[in-house]
Amino acid sequence: DVQLQASGGGLVQVGGSLRLSCAASGFTFDDDYTVGWFRQAPGKEREAITCISSNDGHTYSYYADSVKGRFTISSDSGKNTVYLQMASLKPEDTAVYFCAASEGVLVSFPFYEFDFWGQGTLVTVSS
């Protein structure tokens, strides 16, 4: 039974930082996988912001222009968790953040057809 749980959201001020976590059960982040972070603001479409893909010991990361240079995705196979470190937060970063996972490597970014989706965690950036 595969489950993903996103956590770590909260209320932060402009310029602050947050670290989101995506913990998996019934699914491993050790090799041959892709995990993506998505966000959806009220009244807006879901946006793919970053993905990490690992295969045969090689890891690749992808970022949307809106977060590049401010957000960093990483994985910890020992904890079976993928993280999203967010810095220099802006009001437009306010959204519900979701993580998703699939077996196999990512071919192109953005990609939305993930096998498993977690529940979202709310990030609110206030000035």
trRosetta pair geometry for C-beta under 8 A, 3 or more apart (Angstrom, degrees):
i j d omega theta_ij theta_ji phi_ij phi_ji
1 25 7.5 0 94 115 80 102
1 26 5.1 -135 79 -73 42 159
2 24 7.3 -21 -160 -165 82 96
2 25 7.2 166 -146 89 38 59
2 26 4.1 -136 -89 101 49 119
2 27 4.8 57 -135 -39 106 111
2 101 7.9 -133 177 74 127 121
2 115 7.8 8 101 123 163 106
2 116 5.0 -90 131 -105 129 145
3 24 7.2 157 85 -154 52 51
3 25 4.8 2 55 55 96 101
3 26 6.2 82 12 27 69 117
3 116 7.8 -153 -111 -171 13 127
3 118 7.4 83 171 -109 60 83
4 22 5.9 -5 -171 -173 105 95
4 23 7.3 155 -154 79 54 43
4 24 5.4 -19 -101 -100 74 74
4 27 7.3 -27 -68 46 89 140
4 99 5.6 -132 163 92 132 102
4 100 7.1 160 64 -109 169 31
4 101 6.0 162 -78 4 139 114
4 116 5.6 128 -16 137 120 111
4 117 6.6 -120 52 148 129 18
4 118 3.1 -98 107 -66 98 105
4 119 7.9 176 95 13 75 58
5 22 7.2 159 77 -152 42 48
5 23 5.0 -18 60 60 97 92
5 24 7.9 -177 20 -78 72 31
5 25 7.9 32 -5 -1 106 100
5 118 5.5 -166 -76 -153 16 125
5 119 6.6 0 -128 40 59 95
6 9 7.7 44 138 -24 100 108
6 20 6.3 -2 -168 180 93 113
6 21 7.1 160 -150 85 46 50
6 22 5.3 -15 -95 -98 72 77
6 97 6.1 -154 170 105 146 86
6 98 6.1 -142 -19 -135 157 34
6 99 4.7 155 -78 5 108 102
6 118 4.7 134 -19 112 89 132
6 119 6.2 -143 36 82 91 57
6 120 6.0 -19 66 -138 138 26
6 121 4.5 -135 124 -9 99 106
7 20 7.0 160 83 -157 37 68
7 21 5.2 -17 62 60 86 96
7 23 7.2 -2 15 5 113 107
7 121 5.4 150 -114 -85 23 147
8 18 6.2 135 148 169 99 99
8 19 5.6 -92 -167 98 144 55
8 20 4.1 -179 71 -115 129 45
8 21 5.1 119 -31 7 127 79
8 84 8.0 169 77 58 144 88
8 121 6.1 74 50 136 59 161
9 18 6.9 45 -122 174 39 149
9 20 6.5 26 -59 -102 69 104
9 96 7.9 -16 -105 -134 165 52
9 97 6.3 170 -79 32 120 111
9 121 3.5 173 -9 147 120 96
9 122 4.7 143 140 68 148 40
9 123 4.6 -113 -139 -64 98 65
9 124 7.8 80 172 -2 101 69
10 18 6.5 179 44 -118 92 130
10 122 7.8 93 -66 91 18 76
10 123 7.0 7 42 -118 38 58
10 124 7.3 -84 135 37 31 84
11 124 4.7 -20 -107 73 71 109
11 126 6.3 8 -170 -1 96 120
12 16 3.8 -141 174 84 115 140
12 17 7.3 -149 -158 49 155 21
12 18 5.7 -133 -31 -48 149 110
12 89 5.7 65 98 59 128 157
12 123 7.4 -21 19 -165 108 86
12 124 7.3 151 26 84 61 57
12 125 5.7 -23 75 -109 85 67
12 126 7.3 165 86 26 34 77
13 16 4.9 102 60 -26 67 123
13 89 7.9 127 95 74 36 114
13 125 7.3 60 174 -162 12 68
13 126 5.9 -53 -108 74 53 75
13 127 7.1 90 -159 -114 76 26
14 89 6.5 -138 -137 94 38 78
14 90 6.4 35 -137 -122 90 39
14 91 6.4 -28 -90 -44 107 78
14 125 6.0 85 -84 169 58 103
14 126 7.1 -106 -30 95 77 31
14 127 4.7 21 -20 -98 128 73
15 88 6.0 -21 -133 -134 50 49
15 89 6.6 -64 14 49 9 68
16 89 5.3 -29 64 32 67 120
16 125 7.4 -173 47 -130 101 91
17 85 7.3 -6 -170 -177 110 79
17 86 6.1 164 -153 92 60 62
17 87 4.6 -8 -105 -105 103 66
17 88 7.7 24 -79 -13 80 38
17 89 6.8 176 -86 -20 31 107
18 86 4.9 0 59 58 80 112
18 89 6.9 47 5 -62 99 142
18 123 6.2 -172 62 -126 163 116
19 83 6.0 -13 -174 -168 98 113
19 84 7.1 161 -158 81 50 50
19 85 5.1 -12 -109 -106 87 66
19 86 7.1 -171 -82 22 36 74
20 37 7.3 111 86 -128 139 133
20 83 6.7 148 81 -161 54 58
20 84 4.2 -4 57 56 106 102
20 86 6.9 46 -6 -11 99 112
20 97 5.8 -72 -117 107 164 149
20 99 7.8 176 139 -50 120 115
20 121 6.2 167 -135 69 112 138
20 123 7.5 -68 -67 -63 123 124
21 81 5.5 -19 -165 -172 101 122
21 82 7.5 141 -161 79 51 44
21 83 5.6 -24 -102 -104 63 73
21 84 7.9 -149 -64 23 24 73
22 35 6.4 161 92 -174 148 132
22 37 7.4 -143 -40 -87 138 89
22 81 6.4 149 75 -161 51 66
22 82 4.5 -15 59 63 110 92
22 83 7.4 -160 19 -75 78 28
22 84 7.5 61 -17 -13 104 99
22 99 3.4 -170 -111 -171 138 180
22 101 7.7 158 149 -49 132 110
22 118 6.2 -172 -143 7 95 159
23 79 7.6 -73 -117 148 93 93
23 80 6.7 68 -156 103 69 85
23 81 4.9 -23 -96 -104 69 96
24 27 4.3 -81 174 73 130 98
24 28 7.2 -173 100 -84 133 19
24 29 6.2 134 25 -33 139 103
24 80 5.3 -109 59 156 91 102
24 81 7.2 -174 10 -89 77 45
24 82 7.9 48 -22 1 109 93
24 101 6.4 20 -97 -16 134 165
25 80 7.8 92 -80 125 43 141
27 33 7.7 117 170 -125 101 139
27 80 7.8 138 92 -173 62 115
27 101 5.9 118 149 108 152 149
27 116 6.5 -129 -54 30 160 164
28 31 7.9 -1 118 30 110 59
28 33 7.2 -153 97 -47 60 146
28 77 7.5 40 177 -152 90 86
28 80 6.1 -80 -131 -122 57 108
29 33 5.6 -114 -127 73 54 155
29 35 6.6 -5 -119 -36 116 135
29 54 7.5 82 178 35 70 138
29 75 5.2 -145 154 -163 129 125
29 76 7.7 56 90 69 132 40
29 77 5.6 -145 96 -107 81 64
29 80 5.4 139 22 -148 100 55
29 81 7.1 -130 30 22 150 14
29 82 6.0 -168 -129 -50 157 94
29 101 7.6 -94 -87 -129 93 136
30 33 7.7 92 47 1 42 126
30 54 7.9 -135 127 107 26 140
30 77 4.3 84 -105 -150 65 123
30 80 7.8 -38 -44 -100 81 77
31 54 5.8 -108 -129 125 44 108
31 55 6.6 92 -177 -122 79 34
31 56 7.1 97 -165 -48 117 24
31 57 7.3 -13 -118 -53 117 45
31 77 7.8 23 -34 -114 66 139
32 54 7.0 -66 -24 100 19 74
32 55 5.1 66 -94 -112 57 78
32 56 7.7 63 -66 -33 84 59
32 103 6.3 13 135 -166 93 78
32 104 6.3 -11 179 -88 82 28
32 105 7.0 -75 -141 -46 54 80
33 53 7.3 -155 100 -141 44 53
33 54 5.8 7 52 52 75 93
33 101 6.3 -12 -176 -166 112 102
33 102 7.0 158 -159 85 65 45
33 103 6.0 -52 -105 -118 68 42
33 104 7.3 50 -109 34 27 26
34 51 6.0 4 -175 -178 98 115
34 52 7.1 174 -150 89 54 45
34 53 4.3 -7 -105 -104 89 88
34 54 7.8 177 -79 20 48 60
34 101 6.9 158 86 -153 53 54
34 102 5.0 -7 59 59 100 91
34 103 7.9 39 19 121 80 4
34 104 6.4 -28 -5 87 108 60
34 105 6.2 118 -58 -144 108 26
34 106 4.5 121 -122 -49 140 91
34 111 7.6 -4 145 77 149 140
34 114 7.5 -133 97 -113 102 97
35 51 6.8 167 88 -153 42 66
35 52 5.4 -4 58 56 90 90
35 53 7.9 -178 23 -76 56 49
35 73 7.7 -178 94 -177 101 129
35 75 7.0 130 32 -88 139 117
35 82 4.5 -164 116 -44 160 170
35 99 6.3 -3 -176 -173 101 104
35 100 7.0 163 -154 84 56 45
35 101 4.8 -16 -102 -99 78 84
36 48 6.0 -36 -178 -144 130 99
36 50 6.9 171 -150 95 63 46
36 51 4.1 -25 -98 -99 85 90
36 52 7.8 -180 -79 20 44 57
36 99 6.9 160 85 -154 46 56
36 100 5.0 -13 59 60 94 94
36 101 7.6 -177 20 -76 68 39
36 106 8.0 110 -65 -89 106 136
36 110 7.9 93 -147 -154 142 82
36 111 6.9 -152 -65 71 151 86
36 114 6.2 -136 32 -66 118 138
37 48 7.8 117 83 -159 49 56
37 49 5.3 -50 99 63 96 102
37 50 5.0 13 44 57 107 88
37 51 7.4 -161 19 -75 65 46
37 71 8.0 -132 78 166 149 142
37 73 6.5 -160 -2 -97 123 120
37 82 8.0 -152 -55 125 98 121
37 84 5.0 78 -88 -81 160 143
37 97 6.3 -9 -171 -172 100 103
37 98 7.2 152 -158 82 51 47
37 99 5.6 -28 -99 -99 65 72
38 46 5.3 18 171 178 125 105
38 47 6.4 158 -160 79 74 43
38 48 5.4 -40 -102 -98 87 50
38 49 6.5 154 -114 7 29 86
38 97 7.1 155 83 -157 45 54
38 98 4.6 -18 65 63 97 98
38 99 7.6 170 21 -87 77 23
38 100 6.5 27 -3 -3 117 114
38 112 7.9 71 -91 -120 141 82
39 46 7.2 166 85 -153 28 64
39 47 5.4 -21 63 60 78 96
39 49 5.7 32 5 -26 105 131
39 93 7.7 -46 175 -165 170 60
39 95 3.8 79 173 108 109 143
39 96 6.6 159 -153 78 66 42
39 97 4.8 -26 -96 -99 89 67
39 98 7.1 174 -83 17 36 74
39 123 7.7 -48 -128 38 126 119
40 44 6.5 -177 -164 83 63 84
40 45 7.2 -92 -126 142 91 24
40 46 4.4 -39 -79 -98 108 70
40 47 6.9 159 -83 12 52 74
40 95 5.6 153 68 -170 26 110
40 96 5.4 -19 60 58 84 93
40 98 7.3 23 0 -5 101 115
40 120 7.5 -74 37 -109 102 153
41 44 4.4 28 66 34 91 128
41 92 7.7 -52 -75 -166 156 59
41 94 6.2 78 -119 97 106 73
41 95 4.2 -74 -70 -96 69 96
41 96 7.9 168 -84 15 31 67
44 47 7.4 -11 134 -29 116 108
44 95 7.9 -68 63 -111 124 115
46 98 7.6 -22 -147 31 121 132
46 112 7.7 107 100 -127 122 121
47 64 6.7 23 164 -82 105 173
47 66 7.3 -10 164 41 146 149
47 95 7.8 -56 37 -151 111 169
48 51 7.0 -7 -179 -41 112 104
48 64 6.4 148 101 -56 65 121
48 109 7.0 -158 130 -168 136 83
48 110 3.4 135 63 -142 147 127
48 111 7.0 121 -125 42 161 40
48 112 6.5 -119 -58 -76 124 80
49 63 7.1 -8 161 -151 61 64
49 64 4.8 -81 -136 18 46 123
49 66 6.8 -79 -125 72 91 106
49 67 4.9 49 -170 6 107 147
49 71 6.6 12 151 72 118 166
50 61 6.8 -7 -171 -173 102 92
50 62 6.3 165 -151 87 55 59
50 63 4.9 -5 -102 -105 93 66
50 64 6.7 -103 -56 4 60 80
50 67 6.4 -86 -44 87 107 138
50 71 5.9 -139 -35 115 144 126
50 73 4.6 179 139 -36 133 130
50 84 6.8 146 59 -121 134 108
51 61 7.2 171 87 -150 51 49
51 62 4.8 5 51 50 91 106
51 73 7.2 -159 111 67 6 174
51 106 5.4 97 134 -73 142 164
51 109 5.7 -156 28 -109 128 117
51 110 7.6 146 -22 -131 124 60
51 111 6.8 35 -71 40 162 102
52 59 6.5 -5 -174 -171 98 101
52 60 7.2 161 -155 83 51 47
52 61 5.2 -15 -103 -101 77 78
52 62 7.8 -167 -74 21 36 71
52 73 4.7 -154 -44 128 113 125
52 74 7.2 129 -85 -104 158 14
52 75 5.8 -172 119 -35 152 112
52 82 6.3 -175 45 -142 133 125
53 59 7.1 158 83 -153 44 54
53 60 4.9 -15 61 60 95 96
53 61 7.8 -180 21 -77 69 34
53 62 7.7 28 -1 -5 106 106
53 105 4.7 90 172 -152 122 69
53 106 3.9 -129 -66 12 147 98
54 57 7.9 -14 -174 -134 92 3
54 58 6.9 172 -148 87 58 44
54 59 4.6 -14 -99 -100 89 80
54 60 7.6 -178 -76 20 44 66
54 75 6.9 -86 -32 41 141 159
54 105 7.4 -140 66 -103 20 88
55 58 6.0 -19 69 59 65 89
55 104 7.7 8 -83 -166 125 40
55 105 4.4 -48 -29 -67 137 122
59 75 7.3 -150 -134 31 139 122
60 105 7.6 64 33 -162 123 106
60 106 7.0 -133 84 54 119 107
61 73 5.5 169 -138 62 116 107
62 106 6.9 -110 -1 111 136 153
62 109 3.8 -172 159 -56 157 168
62 110 7.9 176 126 -89 133 52
63 67 5.7 -123 -170 84 104 91
63 68 4.2 128 118 -89 130 82
63 71 6.6 162 -133 73 119 101
63 73 7.7 -175 -80 0 90 109
64 67 5.4 61 67 24 89 94
64 68 6.7 -143 89 -34 37 89
64 110 7.1 16 -79 -68 101 114
65 68 5.5 -41 -131 9 33 120
66 92 7.7 -108 -168 121 118 123
67 70 5.5 -107 -167 63 59 100
67 71 4.0 -7 168 14 116 125
67 86 7.8 -63 -151 -122 116 89
67 93 7.8 96 -98 -110 98 105
68 71 7.5 -52 -79 43 21 86
70 86 6.8 23 140 -157 92 61
70 87 5.3 -145 -168 71 70 74
70 88 4.7 -103 -130 59 111 109
70 89 7.7 140 172 -75 129 42
71 84 6.2 -12 -168 -173 109 91
71 85 6.7 154 -158 83 54 56
71 86 5.2 -11 -106 -104 87 67
71 87 7.3 -180 -80 25 40 69
72 84 7.5 156 78 -157 44 46
72 85 4.4 -9 58 57 95 107
72 87 7.9 23 1 3 98 107
73 82 6.7 1 -171 178 94 103
73 83 7.0 162 -153 85 48 56
73 84 5.6 -17 -100 -102 73 70
73 85 7.8 -162 -74 22 25 74
74 82 7.1 171 90 -156 39 62
74 83 5.0 -10 62 57 87 102
74 85 7.0 24 9 -7 111 108
75 81 7.3 169 -153 94 59 45
75 82 4.8 -27 -101 -104 80 77
75 83 7.3 -176 -84 16 29 75
76 79 4.3 19 110 36 120 104
76 80 7.5 -48 96 6 76 17
76 81 5.1 0 56 61 102 87
76 82 7.7 -175 21 -83 67 32
76 83 7.1 47 -8 -16 103 109
77 80 6.8 25 -165 -79 38 49
82 99 6.5 155 75 -151 119 140
82 101 7.9 163 3 -84 141 110
84 97 7.2 -138 66 175 156 145
84 99 7.8 -158 -23 -83 123 108
86 89 5.8 55 144 -80 109 101
86 93 6.9 134 -171 -174 135 147
86 123 7.4 25 56 -143 169 155
89 93 5.0 -106 -157 52 83 152
89 123 7.7 -129 -143 167 137 121
89 125 4.6 -153 146 -111 114 133
90 93 5.1 114 59 -11 68 100
90 125 6.2 83 100 122 22 159
91 94 5.9 -21 -178 -11 53 114
91 125 5.1 -152 -102 97 36 106
91 126 7.4 63 -106 -106 88 22
91 127 6.0 -36 -65 -32 117 105
92 125 7.9 -31 35 60 30 134
93 123 6.4 -55 136 119 93 127
93 125 5.1 62 65 -11 98 144
94 123 6.3 -149 -128 105 42 75
94 124 5.2 35 -131 -130 103 49
94 125 5.0 -127 -61 28 86 82
95 122 7.9 -147 116 -142 29 58
95 123 6.2 6 56 57 57 96
96 120 3.8 39 168 158 107 147
96 121 7.0 150 -158 68 68 24
96 122 5.3 -36 -101 -94 72 66
96 123 7.6 158 -103 19 23 72
97 120 5.9 143 67 -156 35 86
97 121 5.5 -29 61 62 92 78
97 122 7.6 162 14 -99 77 16
97 123 5.6 40 -16 -6 117 115
98 117 6.3 -5 176 -165 124 97
98 118 6.1 168 -162 69 74 78
98 119 7.5 -116 -120 146 86 15
98 120 4.6 -53 -73 -91 80 85
99 117 7.7 158 91 -152 45 52
99 118 4.8 15 62 31 85 127
100 114 3.6 112 155 79 122 167
100 115 8.0 145 176 48 92 47
100 116 6.4 164 -158 89 65 54
100 117 4.8 -20 -104 -101 95 68
100 118 6.9 -147 -76 10 47 78
101 114 6.1 103 55 -171 18 121
101 115 6.7 -48 99 58 62 90
101 116 4.9 -14 59 63 87 107
102 113 7.7 51 -79 109 150 65
102 114 4.7 -132 -44 -141 104 68
102 115 4.5 122 -112 3 75 96
102 116 7.1 173 -74 21 51 77
103 115 6.7 14 7 3 78 151
106 109 6.4 38 159 -63 134 87
106 111 5.8 -162 -143 14 101 148
107 111 7.4 108 49 -80 75 141
108 111 6.2 128 81 -62 67 104
111 114 7.4 107 122 -55 93 80
114 117 6.3 116 89 -67 119 79
